[in-house]
Amino acid sequence: VLMGTSMGFLYVMDARNLFAKDNWPVQFQYGIESRVVVEDVRGDTNLEIFVADVAGNVFCLDHTGKKIWHRNLLLSVASSDDSEVIGSSPMVLGDVDGDGTLDLVIFLKIKTPPHGYSRFLFVLSADSGKDHGSFPMNIWSKRNTRKDDIVGEDFVHEKIPPPLLVDMHGDQDHISSYIKRNGTKWSKTTNKPKQDNSKSAHGGSAYGLHIVQPIDTHLLIVEGGSGCVQNIEIGEEILSMVQADDVHGTNKLDLVVSTVAGNVVTLESEAPFHPLNVWNNGELRSRTNGAVHGYSASQGIFVHEVSRQFRDIFGVYVPVTFEIFDNRPNIRNEPDKRKYSVEIREGTSRLVFLGKDYDSPGVYTERFYIPHGPGYYEISVILKTSHGLVYEDAFHIGYNVNYMDGFGLLLWLPLTIATVAIFIMGSRKTHWDDDDYHGDSRHGKQGILGNLPE
């Protein structure tokens, strides 16, 4: 269990016995009020720990608590010594520029005198902490004329909705090869067919992900590879993270925006749907430590299209085909960490339909039985790694919902076959007399036991 405190302590405790592990806790200068993120970003099969405090500092620690790198984000953008961080978002990880390595994305609200506000979007290389491309980016500035708005001891650090990382490009054929690259680097495809210049590509022409960040009543979409920004006016304040999924069943990706007025707005796009390119579980992609974009993660699992299609299954067992991927380059040399525990559950319940351990990535097909009987079910396929990281995917099915149709077939089919057989046999001419009995020279005086007496 990793836990940050407002006193600046980062605890790493044993979940079973509740004692702090060796070299922990680690103390920082400012309070930790944001989620602690863990992921293998260096490819050594060990987890790195990312910590952000309320003053705009971001730290990367190894699994023993040793500092790998540190960045003071406020100093890199502050216009004066009086600048202060008054709000920040939780950190998220993803391959923003599409080079195969993870990047860290965080959003800060900074007070800049005289009484003005600036909102900066930072994208850092997760393994080195260096700025990426055209970031940091000042994507929103506002001047405040209130005299009493002063940061002091009683000030409450504002929590900003975390940015959404999603690939909104129209061409996503690279995903299948990206998750099988077997390493932290990935070579971009250079022999792509040329597009018609008269029609711009959906989502832009750069590689990588898009960053979707709500600000007040606006929705800003930034293409990570190029830094291009699109601003969409929603009309109502947005205080929660934007979600991404195929809401309308068009096999295209939709953005789901909820406002403070209680309205839910869906924005359609032409980006194709892929289960590793959705974010539909709140601020995390999974219920446990899922702060990494789907196909950018070092490991993951997803259900294939043949099993995702909604259908009514008539039978006892439900087949499901899923794929496990692992892009850690050193995993081949550490067989003890090649452990992938997969559970198939009913939605978010504790009922486990199937539990099985695998020792290698790949495509698997399993069958499971649903003991609750006919109905509509949400099936969750959950992967738990040797480090305890959880990745999951979900799909919906009907299980013997129209089972009476099958019973009707079993009832009427035999009766129909029997009726047809009787009708055919009844139409044939039948003779019941014994030909030998009438044709005998004794004129029918022969019994079954021999000749009849005269």
For each residue, the residues with C-beta under 8 A, 3 or more apart:
1: 11 12 13 14 15
2: 10 11 12 36 38 49
3: 10 11 13 36
4: 9 10 11 31 32 33 34 36 51
5: 8 9 10 11 31 32
6: 31 32 33
7: 27 31
8: 5 27 28 29 30 31 32 53
9: 4 5 25 26 27 28 32
10: 2 3 4 5 24 25 26 27 28 32 36 49 51 61
11: 1 2 3 4 5 20 24 25
12: 1 2 20 21 24 25 65
13: 1 3 18 19 20 21 24
14: 1 17 18 19 20 21
15: 1 18
16:
17: 14
18: 13 14 15
19: 13 14
20: 11 12 13 14 24 25
21: 12 13 14 24
22: 64
23: 26 64 65
24: 10 11 12 13 20 21 65
25: 9 10 11 12 20
26: 9 10 23 61 65
27: 7 8 9 10
28: 8 9 10 32 51 53 57 59
29: 8 53 55 57
30: 8 53 54 55 57
31: 4 5 6 7 8 53 54 157
32: 4 5 6 8 9 10 28 36 51 52 53 54
33: 4 6 53 54 157 159
34: 4 52 53 54 88 89 90 91 159
35: 90 91 283 291
36: 2 3 4 10 32 49 50 51
37: 49 50 90 91 92 93 104 289 291
38: 2 47 48 49 50 289 387 389
39: 47 48 50 93 102 126 291 292 297 298 389
40: 43 44 45 46 47 48 298 328 387
41: 48 93 101 102 126 127 184 298
42: 46 48 127 184
43: 40 183 184 298 328 329 330
44: 40 328 330
45: 40 328 330 331 334 337
46: 40 42 62 63
47: 38 39 40 63 387 389
48: 38 39 40 41 42 60 61 62 63 68 126 127
49: 2 10 36 37 38 60 61 62 63
50: 36 37 38 39 58 59 60 61 91 93 104 126
51: 4 10 28 32 36 58 59 61
52: 32 34 56 57 58 59 88 91 106
53: 8 28 29 30 31 32 33 34 56 57
54: 30 31 32 33 34 85 88 157
55: 29 30 72 74 85
56: 52 53 72 73 74 85 88 108 110
57: 28 29 30 52 53 70 71 72 73 74
58: 50 51 52 70 71 73 91 104 106 124 129
59: 28 50 51 52 67 69 70
60: 48 49 50 67 68 69 70 126 129
61: 10 26 48 49 50 51 65 66 67 68
62: 46 48 49 65 66 68
63: 46 47 48 49
64: 22 23
65: 12 23 24 26 61 62
66: 61 62
67: 59 60 61 70
68: 48 60 61 62 129
69: 59 60 128 129
70: 57 58 59 60 67 129
71: 57 58 76 124 129
72: 55 56 57 75 76
73: 56 57 58 76 77 85 106 108 120 122 136
74: 55 56 57 77 78 83 84 85 108 110
75: 72 78
76: 71 72 73 131 136
77: 73 74 110 118 120 136 138
78: 74 75 81 83 110 112
79: 83 112
80: 83 112 113
81: 78
82: 112 113
83: 74 78 79 80 110 111 112 113
84: 74 110 111 151
85: 54 55 56 73 74 88 108 109 110 111 157
86: 109 110 111 117 151 155 157 158
87: 108 109 157 158 159 160
88: 34 52 54 56 85 106 107 108 109 157 158 159 160
89: 34 106 107 108 159 160 161 162 163
90: 34 35 37 106 159 162 283 291
91: 34 35 37 50 52 58 104 105 106 162 291
92: 37 104 105 106 162 163 164 165 291 292 293
93: 37 39 41 50 102 103 104 105 126 165 291 292 293 296 297
94: 102 103 105 165 209 292 293 296
95: 98 99 100 101 102 103 186 208 209 293 296
96: 103 105 123 132 165 208 209 211 224 225
97: 103 132 133 206 207 208 224 225
98: 95 186 188 206 207 208 209 224 225
99: 95 185 186 188 207 208
100: 95 178 181 183 184 185 186 187
101: 41 95 125 126 127 184 185
102: 39 41 93 94 95 126 127 184 292 296 298
103: 93 94 95 96 97 123 124 125 126 132 224
104: 37 50 58 91 92 93 122 123 124 125 126
105: 91 92 93 94 96 121 122 123 124 163 165 211
106: 52 58 73 88 89 90 91 92 122 124 163
107: 88 89 119 120 121 122 160 162 163 213
108: 56 73 74 85 87 88 89 119 120 122 160
109: 85 86 87 88 117 118 119 158 160
110: 56 74 77 78 83 84 85 86 117 118 119 120
111: 83 84 85 86 115 116 117 151
112: 78 79 80 82 83 116 117 118
113: 80 82 83 116
114:
115: 111 143 144 145 146 147 149
116: 111 112 113 141 142 143 144
117: 86 109 110 111 112 141 142 143 144
118: 77 109 110 112 138 140 141 142
119: 107 108 109 110 138 139 140 141 215
120: 73 77 107 108 110 136 137 138 139
121: 105 107 135 136 137 139 163 211 213 222
122: 73 104 105 106 107 108 131 135 136
123: 96 103 104 105 131 132 133 135 136 211 224
124: 58 71 103 104 105 106 129 130 131 132 135
125: 101 103 104 128 129 130 131 132
126: 39 41 48 50 60 93 101 102 103 104
127: 41 42 48 101 102 184
128: 69 125
129: 58 60 68 69 70 71 124 125
130: 124 125
131: 76 122 123 124 125 135 136
132: 96 97 103 123 124 125 135 224
133: 97 123 224 225 227
134: 137 226 227
135: 121 122 123 124 131 132 227
136: 73 76 77 120 121 122 123 131
137: 120 121 134 222 227 229
138: 77 118 119 120 141
139: 119 120 121 213 215 220 222 229
140: 118 119 215 218 220
141: 116 117 118 119 138
142: 116 117 118
143: 115 116 117
144: 115 116 117 149
145: 115
146: 115 149
147: 115
148:
149: 115 144 146
150:
151: 84 86 111 155
152: 155
153:
154:
155: 86 151 152
156:
157: 31 33 54 85 86 87 88
158: 86 87 88 109
159: 33 34 87 88 89 90
160: 87 88 89 107 108 109
161: 89 213 214 238 239 240 241 242
162: 89 90 91 92 107 241 283
163: 89 92 105 106 107 121 211 212 213 241
164: 92 211 212 213 241 242 243 244 255 279
165: 92 93 94 96 105 209 210 211 212 279 293 296
166: 209 210 212 244 253 255 271 277 278 279 293
167: 172 203 208 209 210 271 277
168: 202 203 210 221 253 269 271
169: 172 201 202 203 204 271
170: 201 202 203 270 271 272
171: 174 192 201
172: 167 169 175 271 272 274 277
173: 176
174: 171 177 178 189
175: 172 178 179 274 276 277 295
176: 173 179 180
177: 174 180 181
178: 100 174 175 181 186 295
179: 175 176 276 295 300 325 327
180: 176 177 325 327
181: 100 177 178 185 186 327
182: 327 329
183: 43 100 186 327 329
184: 41 42 43 100 101 102 127 327 328 329
185: 99 100 101 181
186: 95 98 99 100 178 181 183
187: 100
188: 98 99 207
189: 174 192
190:
191:
192: 171 189
193:
194:
195: 199 201 205
196: 199
197:
198:
199: 195 196
200: 204 205
201: 169 170 171 195 204 205
202: 168 169 170 269 270 271
203: 167 168 169 170 210 223 269 270 271
204: 169 200 201 223 225 226 228
205: 195 200 201 226
206: 97 98 223 224 225 226 228
207: 97 98 99 188 225
208: 95 96 97 98 99 167 223 224 225
209: 94 95 96 98 165 166 167 224 293 296
210: 165 166 167 168 203 221 222 223 224
211: 96 105 121 123 163 164 165 221 222 224
212: 163 164 165 166 219 220 221 222 242 244 255
213: 107 121 139 161 163 164 219 220 222
214: 161 218 219 220 234 238 239 240 241 242 257
215: 119 139 140 218 219 220 238
216: 237 238
217: 233 234 235 236 237 238
218: 140 214 215 231 232 233 234
219: 212 213 214 215 231 232 233 234 238 242 255 257 267
220: 139 140 212 213 214 215 229 230 231 232
221: 168 210 211 212 229 230 232
222: 121 137 139 210 211 212 213 227 228 229 230
223: 203 204 206 208 210 226 227 228 229
224: 96 97 98 103 123 132 133 206 208 209 210 211 227
225: 96 97 98 133 204 206 207 208
226: 134 204 205 206 223
227: 133 134 135 137 222 223 224
228: 204 206 222 223
229: 137 139 220 221 222 223
230: 220 221 222
231: 218 219 220
232: 218 219 220 221 267
233: 217 218 219
234: 214 217 218 219 238 257 259 265
235: 217 259
236: 217 259 260 261 263
237: 216 217 259 260 261
238: 161 214 215 216 217 219 234 242 257 258 259 260
239: 161 214 260
240: 161 214 258
241: 161 162 163 164 214 279 282 283
242: 161 164 212 214 219 238 255 256 257
243: 164 255 256 279 280 282
244: 164 166 212 253 254 255 256 277 278 279 280
245: 253 254 256 273 278 279 280
246: 249 250 251 252 253 254 273 278
247: 254 256 266
248: 252 254 266 268
249: 246
250: 246 268
251: 246 272 273
252: 246 248 268 269 270 271 272 273
253: 166 168 244 245 246 269 271 272 273 277 278
254: 244 245 246 247 248 266 267 268 269
255: 164 166 212 219 242 243 244 266 267 269
256: 242 243 244 245 247 264 265 266 280
257: 214 219 234 238 242 264 265 266 267
258: 238 240 263 264 265
259: 234 235 236 237 238 262 263 264 265
260: 236 237 238 239
261: 236 237
262: 259
263: 236 258 259
264: 256 257 258 259
265: 234 256 257 258 259
266: 247 248 254 255 256 257
267: 219 232 254 255 257
268: 248 250 252 254
269: 168 202 203 252 253 254 255
270: 170 202 203 252
271: 166 167 168 169 170 172 202 203 252 253 277
272: 170 172 251 252 253
273: 245 246 251 252 253 277 278
274: 172 175 277 278 294 295 302
275: 278 294 302 303 308 393
276: 175 179 294 295 300 302
277: 166 167 172 175 244 253 271 273 274 293 294 295
278: 166 244 245 246 253 273 274 275 285 294
279: 164 165 166 241 243 244 245 285 293 294
280: 243 244 245 256 285
281: 284 285 286 287 290
282: 241 243
283: 35 90 162 241 291
284: 281 287 288 289 290 291
285: 278 279 280 281 290 291 292 293 294 391
286: 281 289 290 382 390 391 392
287: 281 284 290 348 390 392
288: 284 389 390
289: 37 38 284 286 388 389 390
290: 281 284 285 286 287 390 391 392
291: 35 37 39 90 91 92 93 283 284 285
292: 39 92 93 94 102 285 296 297 298
293: 92 93 94 95 165 166 209 277 279 285 296 297
294: 274 275 276 277 278 279 285 297 300 302
295: 175 178 179 274 276 277 300
296: 93 94 95 102 165 209 292 293
297: 39 93 292 293 294 300 391
298: 39 40 41 43 102 292 326 327 328
299: 324 325 326 327 328 340 383 385 389 391
300: 179 276 294 295 297 324 325 383 391
301: 322 323 324 325 340 342 381 382 383 391 392 393
302: 274 275 276 294 322 323 393
303: 275 307 308 320 321 322 381 393 394 395
304: 307 308 321 322 323 363
305: 308 309
306: 309 321
307: 303 304 319 320 321 322 395
308: 275 303 304 305 395
309: 305 306
310: 395 396 397 398
311: 397 398
312: 397 398 399 400 401 402
313: 318 397 398 399 400
314: 400 402 403 406
315: 318 400
316: 369
317: 367 368 369
318: 313 315 353 367 368 369 370 379 397 399
319: 307 365 366 367
320: 303 307 344 365 366 367 368 379 381
321: 303 304 306 307 363 364 365
322: 301 302 303 304 307 342 363 364 366 381 393
323: 301 302 304 361 362 363 364
324: 299 300 301 340 342 358 361 362 364 383
325: 179 180 299 300 301 361
326: 298 299 331 338 340 361
327: 179 180 181 182 183 184 298 299
328: 40 43 44 45 184 298 299 331
329: 43 182 183 184 332
330: 43 44 45 333 334
331: 45 326 328 334 337 338
332: 329
333: 330
334: 45 330 331 337 338
335: 338 359
336: 339 386
337: 45 331 334 386 387
338: 326 331 334 335 359 360 386
339: 336 357 358 359 385 386
340: 299 301 324 326 357 358 359 360 361 383 384 385
341: 355 356 357 358 383 384 385
342: 301 322 324 354 355 356 357 358 364 381 382 383 384
343: 352 354 355 381 382 384
344: 320 352 353 354 355 366 368 379 380 381 382
345: 348 349 350 351 352 353 379 380 382
346: 349 351 353 370 372 377 378 379 380
347: 377 378 379 380 394
348: 287 345 380
349: 345 346
350: 345
351: 345 346
352: 343 344 345 355
353: 318 344 345 346 368 369 370 379
354: 342 343 344 366 368
355: 341 342 343 344 352
356: 341 342 366
357: 339 340 341 342
358: 324 339 340 341 342 361 362 364
359: 335 338 339 340
360: 338 340
361: 323 324 325 326 340 358
362: 323 324 358
363: 304 321 322 323
364: 321 322 323 324 342 358
365: 319 320 321
366: 319 320 322 344 354 356
367: 317 318 319 320
368: 317 318 320 344 353 354
369: 316 317 318 353
370: 318 346 353 373 377 399
371:
372: 346 375
373: 370 399 400
374: 399 400 401 403
375: 372 398 399 401
376: 396 397 398 399 401
377: 346 347 370 396 397 398 399
378: 346 347 394 395 396
379: 318 320 344 345 346 347 353 394 395 396 397
380: 344 345 346 347 348 392 393 394
381: 301 303 320 322 342 343 344 392 393 394 395
382: 286 301 342 343 344 345 390 391 392
383: 299 300 301 324 340 341 342 390 391 392
384: 340 341 342 343 388 389 390
385: 299 339 340 341 388 389 390 391
386: 336 337 338 339
387: 38 40 47 337
388: 289 384 385
389: 38 39 47 288 289 299 384 385
390: 286 287 288 289 290 382 383 384 385
391: 285 286 290 297 299 300 301 382 383 385
392: 286 287 290 301 380 381 382 383
393: 275 301 302 303 322 380 381
394: 303 347 378 379 380 381
395: 303 307 308 310 378 379 381
396: 310 376 377 378 379
397: 310 311 312 313 318 376 377 379
398: 310 311 312 313 375 376 377 401 402
399: 312 313 318 370 373 374 375 376 377
400: 312 313 314 315 373 374 403
401: 312 374 375 376 398
402: 312 314 398 405 406
403: 314 374 400 406 407
404: 407 408
405: 402 408 409
406: 314 402 403 409 410
407: 403 404 410 411
408: 404 405 411 412
409: 405 406 412 413
410: 406 407 413 414
411: 407 408 414 415
412: 408 409 415 416
413: 409 410 416 417
414: 410 411 417 418
415: 411 412 418 419
416: 412 413 419 420
417: 413 414 420 421
418: 414 415 421 422
419: 415 416 422 423
420: 416 417 423 424
421: 417 418 424 425
422: 418 419 425 426
423: 419 420 426 427
424: 420 421 427 428
425: 421 422 428
426: 422 423
427: 423 424
428: 424 425
429:
430:
431: 435
432:
433: 437 438
434: 437 438
435: 431 438 439
436: 439 440
437: 433 434 440 444 446
438: 433 434 435 444
439: 435 436
440: 436 437 443 444 445 446
441:
442: 445 446 451 452
443: 440
444: 437 438 440
445: 440 442 451 452
446: 437 440 442 450 451 452
447: 450 451 452
448:
449:
450: 446 447
451: 442 445 446 447
452: 442 445 446 447
453:
454:
